[in-house]
Amino acid sequence: TNYFNNLFNPVTIPLNVGEGYFVWSVTSAPDYATLNGTSNKTDVPVTLTVTPATNNSGWNLMGNPFPCVVDWNGNASWALNNVGSTIYMFDAAGGNYKTWNFSTGIGTNGQSNGYIAATQGFWVRTSDTLASQSSYSLTIPEAERLADATTDFYKDAGSQENILRINVKKDDFSDEYVLGINENATEGFDNDYDAYKMFPNSSAPLIYSSVGNTKLTVNSVPGIENGEIIPLHFIPKEGGTCELTVDGLEGFIPELPVFLEDKKTHYFQNLREDAEYIFDSEMPDEIDRFVLHFSNPMGMDDIPGLLTDINIWSWQNNVIVNAPGGIKGELNIYDMLGKLVASSVLQEGRNEVQMNGSEGFFIVKVETEKGIKSEKVFIR
C-alpha cells in the first residue's frame, strides 16, 4: 500500500540496533525524542527480510546506529549481500524521498552524497524480491563513520554529463526525476543504476517513469540516439499551479532535440529554447500527462519511415493534404510555439482543413501506421 501501519509499543521496549523507526509528535507543537543507552561504536550486522508474493517484498527500513554520519559508499566494509545500490531517505521539508546510488553517484531531490546523518532512518531493497537467494544482509560499518558533524547533507547536486533532471514544484513541495545515459544499463530495471519510486503520504507532487510495472525515480538507459520517447507519470496530489524545470541539457550533444509534450493541453515545448514549463494541475489529472521526446515531435527532423507519397500544401486559409489510397491516420496542425490548433482524421484522397481567423506559419503533421510527414505552411 506504500503506507506505514502504526504499531503502539511501550517505550520501555529496547530499540533494535540498526533498525529504522518512525517518530512523530502527538500534538501540533514540536516535540523531542530522548534516546537512552550506550552509543554504538562497532560494526552492526543486519539480516534483511524478503517476503515473496507481496507488493513491497524486499524493502527494509534501516537506521544509522552511530552518533555521527555514516557514508553509504558501497565499500567492502558494508558487506552487501544481495542488496541494491540505492538508499531512500524521507525529507519532510520537501515532502518526498531523497535517493543516493553509490554505483552511479546519482542522487535525487538534492541528495548529492551517501551521507546518512546520526539516527537517520533509510530504506534499502534487496536485489531480488522472490527470495531466490539463500541470504540477504549488510553490515553498517564503523569504518565508514565520518567525524565532520558540519556536513551539508542537502547541497545542490549540480550538473552531470548525460544526466537529465526533471523537477516539478508546487508551493513548498517538490519532486525530481532523473534520466541517465549509461552504456552498461539495460531497458529494464537495473539494481546497480536505477532507483525505485517511493510514494510518501504527503501533499508533494510526484513525477516518475515506468518500466513495465516498475515505477522509477531514476531510470538509466543505454542510449537515446534513436528518437526515444519517455512517458512521464505525474500526480499533483493537490490542484494548483506547478512549475516543471529541466536541468542537464548542456550534458548532451547540442544537435539532440529535446521536447516536452503536455497531453492535457496538446502543447509541445522545445526544452532547448525554454527549460521551464508552468502549468495548472487538478485532481484527478491523467497520470500519463507528460511525454519526453528526443526528436522533434512535429516531424521537422529526418525521421525514418518518412511518407514521401503524401502531399501537404496551403491555399489562402485552407490546409490541404492529399493522401493516396489505403493510407489513413491523423492530421494535426500546430502553431510555431508547438500548440495544437486543429486536428482531424486523415482520409484517403483530398483532406481540407479551414483555418478561419488564423494567419502565419503553421506545422502540418500527418501520422499513419506507415510513418510520419510534416510540412511548414503559410496561412493568409
N, C-alpha and C positions, 0 to 999 in steps of 0.2 A: 504493500500500500504506500510505501515511501514515507510513512509517518511513525513516530515513536508510540509505544504503549507505555503508559505510566505505571511503574511498579513502586508502591509505597512501602519502604522497609525502615525499620528502626535505625536511628543514627548511631546506635551502638555497634552495628554490624560492621566489621572492618572492610575497607575497600580492597578489591583485588588489585595487586600491583600490576601495572601495565595495561589495565582495562580502562576503557573510557566511560565517563558518566556525564549525564546532562543535569546541570544545576540551574534552578530558577528561583526567583523571588515569589513568595506567596502574596505579596502586597504590591501596590503600584510604586512604592518607594524603593530606592536602591537598597540592596541587602548584601551581606558578606557571608562567604562560606569559610569556616575555620577548619583547617586540616591539622590534626594532631598525630604525632608519631615520629619515628626516626626517618630522616631523609635517606633516600636510596643512593648508593654510591657505586654499585656494581651492576654488571650485566643483568638484564631482566629477560629471560627466555619466555616466549608466549606461544602456546599451541593454538592454532586457528581452527575454526569450525566451518564445515561445509554441509549444508542441508539440501541434498538434491531434490528436484521437483518442486522447489519453491521459487517465487518470483525474485527474492532477494538472497538467493543462495550465494555463499562465499563472502558476504560482507561481514567485517569485524570492526567494532569500534574500539580503538586503542586510546591510550593516554600516556603522555610523556611523564615518566615516573621520577624524573630528576628535578631538583630545584634550580635548573638552568636550561638553556637552549640545547636541543639535540638536533643534529643535521641529518636529514633524510637524503643521503648521497649515494646509496647503493653500494657502499664499500663492503668488503667481505665480512667486516665485523657485524653487520646486520644479520648475517647468516640466513638470508632469504631463501625459503624453501617453498617453491610453488606459490609465489606471491607476485602480484602485478607491480609495475614500476611507479604507480601514481598514488599519492596520498590526497585526501579530501578533507578540508577544514572549513567549518561553517564560520562565516563572517557576518556577525549580527548587524554591523553598520551598513553593509551593502545589501544585506538580505539574501545572500547567495553563498555557494560554496566556492572557495579558492582551491585550486589544484596545483600540484607540482609533480612533474615526471623527471626522475633523475637520469633516465636514459637519453632524453631529448633536450633537457634543460628548458622545457616549455612549462610555463605557469599560466594560470588564468585569474581574472579578476584581481590583478595587481600583485599576485604572488610571484616574486622574482627569485626565489631560492627555496631550498628544502628545510629551512629553519623552523623548528617546532618549539614554541615557547613552553616554559615551565608550566605544568598542569594542563597544557593544551590537549584537547581531545582531537583525534584524527581517525578517519576511516581508511582501511585498506581492503582490497578484494583479492581473493585467491585467483590464481591463473586459470583455473577452470572451476565450474560450478556443479560438476557432476560427481564429485568425489572419486574421480578415476585414479587419483594418486594415493599412495599409502599414507602420506602425512603432509601437513601444511603447518608451517611455523616460521617464526622470525625471532630475533633477539634485539631488544632495544639496548644498544651498546654504550657502555660508559666511555669507550674510546672516541665516540662521536659527540661528546658534550662540548659545548662552547662556553667559554668563560665570559665573553663580552655581553653583558646584560643590556647594552645600549643599541643592540642590533635593530635596524629599521626593517621590520618584517614586511611592510606593505608598500615598498617603494615602486616606482614605475618600472615596468618590465622593459621598456624601450623598444627599439626596432631590431628585428632579426631577419636575416635573409631567408626568403621563401617561407615566411610565416605571415599569414593574413589574419588580423584580429578584427572581429566584428563585435562592437559593443552597443547594447541597447540600454537606454536610461530613461527612467520616468521618476520625476521628483528626486528623492534622495536615494532611490534604489536603482541597481543596475545589474546587468549580466553580460558575460563575454563568451563568445565562441571563437575557437581558433582552428584555422585550416592550415595544415603544414604539408610541405612537399618533402618526401623522404624516399629515396630510390629503393630503400630496403623495406618499405611498407607494402602492405597488400591492400586490396579493395575491401577486405573485411575488417573485423576488429583485431587490432594488434596490441597485446598486453604491454609490449615494450614502448609503443609510440602513441597510443590513443588513450583517451580518458572518458569514462562514463559520464553521462549527465545525471546529476542528483537533483531532486525536486524538494526544495525546502518548504516548510509550512510558513510562508511569509507573503508579503504583498509585492515582492520584487518581480519584475518581468523576467521571462525566460526565453532564451534563444539557443537552438541546438540543431543538429542534423541527425540522421538515422542511417544505419547500415543494417538492412533487414529489420529485425525487431529491436536492435540495439541502439539506444539513444546516446549520442556523443556530445561532449562539450569540447573535446579536442579530437579532430579527425585528420590523421596523416594519410596521404595518398601518394602513390608512386610518381604521379605527374599530372599536369593539366594542359598538355600541349595539343590535345585533340578537341578543343572546344567543349570541355566538360561543363555540365550543368549540375549545380549542387542545390537541391531543395533545402530551404531553411525553415525550421519549425519555430513558431513564435506564440507564446502565451502571455497576454498582457496582465493577467490577474485582476487588474482594475482598468476601467476606461480612462481615457485622457490623452494628452499629447505626449508622444515619445520621440526620442532623438536616437537615431541609429548612425554610428560613425564607423569608418573603416580605416585601420592603420596597417602599414606594412607594404603598401603598394610599391614603394621605392625598392623593395627587395626582389621584385620580379622584372623581367625584361620589359622595357618601355613599349615594345610593339604588341604586347599581350593585352587585348581588350578585356575590361572587367566592367560588367553591368549588373545592377541590382534591379530585379523585377518585383513590383508590388502587384500581386494578382488581384487584390481587392480594388485598387484604383486604376488598374490597367496602365500602369506607368512604368517606364524604364528610365533609370538614371545611370549615366556614364560616370562611374566612380573615379575614373581618371581625371575628370573635369571637376567633380564635386563629390567629396568623400563623406559628406554629411547629408542625411535624409531625415526630414521632420515629417511626422505623420500622426494621424489620430487613430486611436485604438478604442475598441469597445468589447465588452463581454456579451456574447461569445464571438470573437473573431475566428475565422478559419485558421487552424493551426499551421497549415502549409501556405501561409500568405506570401512568403518571400522566396525568390529563386536567385541564386548567384550564377551569372553566365560568364564564362571565359571565352566568349566570342561576341560579336555584335548581334544581338537578338533581332535587330531589324534587318539583318541579312545583307549588310553592305560589305561583308567580308567575302573572300573567295571560299565558299563553303562547298565541301564535297556533296555531290548529288544536285548541283545547281540545275534548275529547269531551264533549258535553252529553247524549248518549244512553246513557251508561254510568252505572249506579248503584252506589255504594260505601257500605256501612254495616257495623256490627258488631252481633253478638248474643252476649252473655256472652263466651266465649273464642273466638269464631269471627269471622273477617273474611269478608264476603260481597260478591261483585262480580257484578252481573248485566249481561251483555253481549248486545246484540241480535244477530240472525243476520247472518252474514257478517263479523263482527269477530273477529280473532284477534291475539294478541300476547303480551306478557309482563306478569306481575303480580308486583311486588316490594314488600316490606314493610320499612320502616326504623324503627329506634328514633329517639328525638328527638335523639340525638347523630349521626345520619347513618349508622349501621352497618346493613348489610343483615342482617336476621334471618330472612327467609323469602322464597322465590321459587318460582314455578310458571308453567306455560304457561297463558295465558288462552284458554279455550274459549268458544264462543258458548253463551249460556244462563247458568245459575247456577254460579258458582265459589265454593267454600268452602275456607278455609284455617284449620285449627285452630291456636291459639296456646297450647297447653298449657304451664302454668308461667310464662306471661307476664302482666303486669298493667301498666296505664298507657296513655299515649297513644302512638300509632304513626302513621306516614305510609304510606298505601297508594298506590302509584303504578302506573298502568296505561299501558303504551306499546304503540301499534299503528302501522301504516303511516299511519293517518288522523290521528293526533295523540296527545296525552298528557292524562291526567286524574289528579289526586291529591286525596286527602281525608285529613283527620286523623280517626282513630277512637280510641275508648277500649275497652280490653280489661279485663274484670273477672277 
